[in-house]
């Protein structure tokens, strides 16, 4: 008895797992972004926290993009991953360099750094890293890097790897075509 095997055009275990993780992250980002925006918008004058809204807006847009990225025909290449990773790392590092006047976090330190959330505070020779804000900033800049990855992938020339059917295969029907009209199930048409 022969063991059934997967067709050559069916996704493998790793590709299926990556797709599942992408969809889970997409739905989580969309839900958390919507919830954060709904909870963070305050109608009182001067009470809405800008960085909080920017962060959750980024989560929402990234979640929606993760859900839609499966519709794209191109696969990411090394240039896209390199550009996306560079934006994520550079964004985190460069946003932590200048001092910020945000009064939301690490108030006990006169000098604060980071965007969208203050992740590093210091003063009088003492420095403190807020791990929860560091994780949030990593997520934010990772989302920004993801958008650069998608942009570079879409701007890349059409050659290279794609998700299209291999040459000689047509994405039409799963069953074989009848060789002659009389072999069709409707008895052939004149």
C-alpha positions as CSV (number, residue, x, y, z in Angstrom):
1,X,0.0,0.0,0.0
2,X,1.5,3.3,-1.1
3,X,1.6,6.2,1.3
4,X,0.0,9.3,-0.2
5,X,2.5,12.1,-0.7
6,X,2.0,15.9,-1.0
7,X,2.0,17.4,-4.5
8,X,4.9,19.5,-5.5
9,X,2.9,22.7,-5.4
10,X,1.4,22.2,-1.9
11,X,3.1,24.1,0.9
12,X,5.4,22.2,3.2
13,X,5.3,22.0,7.0
14,X,7.5,25.0,7.5
15,X,5.7,27.2,5.0
16,X,2.4,26.3,6.6
17,X,3.7,27.0,10.1
18,X,5.0,30.4,9.0
19,X,1.7,31.2,7.4
20,X,-0.1,30.2,10.6
21,X,2.2,32.4,12.7
22,X,1.7,35.3,10.3
23,X,-2.0,35.1,10.6
24,X,-2.0,34.7,14.4
25,X,0.3,37.7,14.7
26,X,-1.9,39.6,12.2
27,X,-5.1,39.0,14.1
28,X,-3.4,39.7,17.5
29,X,-1.9,43.0,16.2
30,X,-5.3,44.0,14.7
31,X,-7.2,43.2,17.9
32,X,-4.6,44.8,20.3
33,X,-4.3,47.9,18.0
34,X,-8.1,48.4,17.9
35,X,-8.5,47.8,21.6
36,X,-5.6,50.2,22.4
37,X,-7.0,52.9,20.2
38,X,-10.4,52.5,21.6
39,X,-9.1,52.7,25.2
40,X,-6.5,55.4,24.5
41,X,-8.6,58.0,22.8
42,X,-9.8,60.4,25.5
43,X,-12.2,63.2,24.6
44,X,-10.9,65.5,27.4
45,X,-8.7,68.4,26.2
46,X,-5.0,67.6,26.4
47,X,-5.6,64.1,27.9
48,X,-4.9,61.9,24.8
49,X,-1.4,60.4,25.0
50,X,0.2,60.8,21.5
51,X,2.9,58.1,21.7
52,X,0.3,55.6,23.0
53,X,-2.0,56.3,20.0
54,X,1.0,56.1,17.6
55,X,2.0,52.8,19.0
56,X,-1.4,51.2,18.8
57,X,-2.0,52.8,15.3
58,X,1.2,51.0,14.2
59,X,0.0,47.7,15.8
60,X,-3.3,48.0,14.0
61,X,-1.8,48.8,10.6
62,X,0.8,46.1,10.9
63,X,-1.8,43.5,11.9
64,X,-3.9,44.4,8.9
65,X,-0.8,44.2,6.7
66,X,0.1,40.8,8.1
67,X,-3.3,39.5,7.2
68,X,-3.1,40.9,3.7
69,X,0.5,40.1,2.8
70,X,-0.5,36.6,1.8
71,X,-2.2,38.1,-1.3
72,X,1.1,39.5,-2.6
73,X,2.7,37.5,-5.4
74,X,6.3,38.1,-4.6
75,X,8.5,36.6,-1.9
76,X,10.9,38.6,0.2
77,X,14.5,38.4,-0.7
78,X,17.7,39.1,1.3
79,X,17.6,42.8,0.4
80,X,14.1,43.2,1.9
81,X,15.1,41.4,5.1
82,X,18.3,43.4,5.4
83,X,16.5,46.7,4.9
84,X,13.7,45.8,7.3
85,X,16.1,44.7,9.9
86,X,18.2,47.8,9.5
87,X,15.2,50.0,10.0
88,X,14.1,48.1,13.1
89,X,17.6,48.3,14.7
90,X,18.4,51.9,13.6
91,X,15.0,53.1,14.6
92,X,15.4,51.7,18.1
93,X,18.9,53.0,18.5
94,X,18.4,56.4,16.9
95,X,15.2,57.1,18.8
96,X,17.0,56.3,22.1
97,X,19.8,58.8,21.4
98,X,18.1,62.2,21.8
99,X,16.6,63.2,25.1
100,X,12.8,63.4,25.2
101,X,10.5,65.6,27.1
102,X,7.8,62.8,27.5
103,X,6.5,63.0,31.0
104,X,4.7,59.6,30.9
105,X,7.4,57.3,32.0
106,X,10.5,57.1,34.3
107,X,9.6,60.5,35.9
108,X,12.1,60.0,38.7
109,X,14.9,60.4,36.1
110,X,15.5,63.9,34.7
111,X,16.9,62.6,31.4
112,X,14.7,60.3,29.4
113,X,15.3,58.6,26.0
114,X,13.2,56.5,23.6
115,X,10.3,56.6,21.2
116,X,7.4,55.9,21.2
117,X,7.9,55.1,24.9
118,X,10.6,56.2,27.2
119,X,12.8,53.2,27.6
120,X,16.0,54.7,29.2
121,X,16.1,57.1,32.1
122,X,19.1,58.6,33.8
123,X,20.5,61.3,36.0
124,X,23.2,61.8,38.6
125,X,25.3,58.9,37.1
126,X,22.5,56.4,37.4
127,X,20.8,54.8,34.4
128,X,17.7,52.6,34.3
129,X,16.3,50.6,31.4
130,X,12.5,49.9,31.5
131,X,12.2,46.4,30.1
132,X,8.5,46.6,29.3
133,X,9.0,49.8,27.4
134,X,12.0,48.3,25.7
135,X,9.9,45.4,24.5
136,X,7.1,47.8,23.3
137,X,9.7,49.9,21.4
138,X,11.2,46.8,19.9
139,X,7.7,45.8,18.7
140,X,7.1,49.3,17.3
141,X,10.4,49.5,15.4
142,X,10.0,45.9,14.2
143,X,6.6,46.9,12.7
144,X,8.2,49.8,11.0
145,X,10.9,47.4,9.6
146,X,8.1,45.1,8.4
147,X,6.6,47.9,6.3
148,X,10.1,48.5,4.8
149,X,10.4,44.8,4.1
150,X,7.1,44.8,2.2
151,X,8.0,48.0,0.3
152,X,11.4,46.6,-0.8
153,X,9.8,43.3,-1.8
154,X,7.2,45.1,-4.0
155,X,9.7,47.4,-5.6
156,X,12.0,44.5,-6.5
157,X,12.0,43.5,-10.2
158,X,9.6,40.8,-11.1
159,X,12.3,38.2,-11.7
160,X,13.4,35.8,-9.1
161,X,11.2,33.6,-6.9
162,X,7.4,34.1,-6.9
163,X,4.3,32.3,-5.7
164,X,3.0,31.6,-9.3
165,X,2.4,28.2,-10.6
166,X,5.5,26.5,-12.1
167,X,5.9,26.5,-15.9
168,X,3.7,23.9,-17.6
169,X,1.1,23.9,-14.8
170,X,-2.0,25.9,-14.9
171,X,-3.9,27.1,-11.9
172,X,-7.4,26.1,-13.3
173,X,-9.1,22.9,-12.2
174,X,-7.9,20.0,-10.1
175,X,-9.4,17.4,-12.4
176,X,-8.0,16.5,-15.8
177,X,-9.7,17.8,-18.9
178,X,-11.6,15.4,-21.1
179,X,-9.7,14.5,-24.3
180,X,-12.7,14.7,-26.5
181,X,-16.1,16.4,-26.2
182,X,-17.9,13.0,-26.1
183,X,-16.0,12.1,-22.9
184,X,-17.5,15.0,-21.0
185,X,-20.2,14.4,-18.5
186,X,-22.7,16.5,-20.4
187,X,-22.4,14.4,-23.5
188,X,-20.7,17.1,-25.6
189,X,-22.2,20.2,-27.0
190,X,-22.7,21.0,-30.7
